[in-house]
Amino acid sequence: MSVDVRNLGRVAAASAAAVTGVQAVAAAAGLPRGRRDYADIAWGPGLAAVALTSAVVGNGNAWRRWALATTTTGWAFRLGRLIFERVRSSDEEDPRYTEFLEDDSTPAVVTKVFVTQGLAQLLVSAPIQVAAASPLPRTARRWLFPLGIAAMVTGAVVEAVADRQKTRFMARDRDERPDVLDTGLWGWSRHPNYFGDSVVWDGAWLAAAASAPAAWTLPAPAAMNYLLVHATGARRTERRMQQRPAYRDYQGRVAFFVPRPPGSSPG
């Protein structure tokens, strides 16, 4: 079953325009304040903008278009609000941006942060864009659509619960707070929030792959998993936390990424 190439072109163009708008707003709000980390706030909303734009412009199966848009927007709203509150509560820029962009000019910052993030959003959302311009087959393959949506919801719940557990942990008095969070989902995985996020985008690809052309967008979830594990996510956190003896002990007890029951070998 083929994709409507002409409609896909319109979806891609509209998605690019939506992402450009979101990144432009983030840059305009953050750069005058010396806060390049406003880009973090734009990550979820940019992906939601693509999903909603694709649902409106696409002519593929309406149930899938709007299911993907609704699920992505729900995920993005929660994540965006969490990051907004985190950024707003601090008077200083995230040190990651300060180190990465030291002495860079404004054009360099725009390119390295906002343009790069916009391109990443378009890549990660490729399954949603292709699905928006594709019909569902009448074969058993169409069941990948509800399975993918179920995976997205499951991943979003895991991520939300993990973030809530971490927020409650960090809100405890420093004198009463253990050296490491190793209870709840954090006793099953050292990065359950990133794992949940990866399941969301694996699910988006699965829902899209119900149509054969969208199955070729596999590099999209692969790129997201690379970002979450290696580039900006779990491995980076591990390097930062490695100096803490309690965290090194935690590494020996709890699985790195894919959750495993407490007490099992972390791998």
Secondary structure as UniProt FT lines:
FT   HELIX           5..30
FT   HELIX           31..33
FT   TURN            36..37
FT   HELIX           38..57
FT   HELIX           62..88
FT   HELIX           95..100
FT   TURN            101..103
FT   HELIX           106..109
FT   HELIX           110..115
FT   HELIX           116..124
FT   HELIX           126..132
FT   HELIX           140..143
FT   HELIX           144..171
FT   TURN            174..176
FT   HELIX           184..187
FT   HELIX           192..208
FT   TURN            209..210
FT   HELIX           212..217
FT   HELIX           219..226
FT   HELIX           227..231
FT   HELIX           234..241
FT   TURN            242..243
FT   HELIX           245..253
FT   TURN            262..263
//
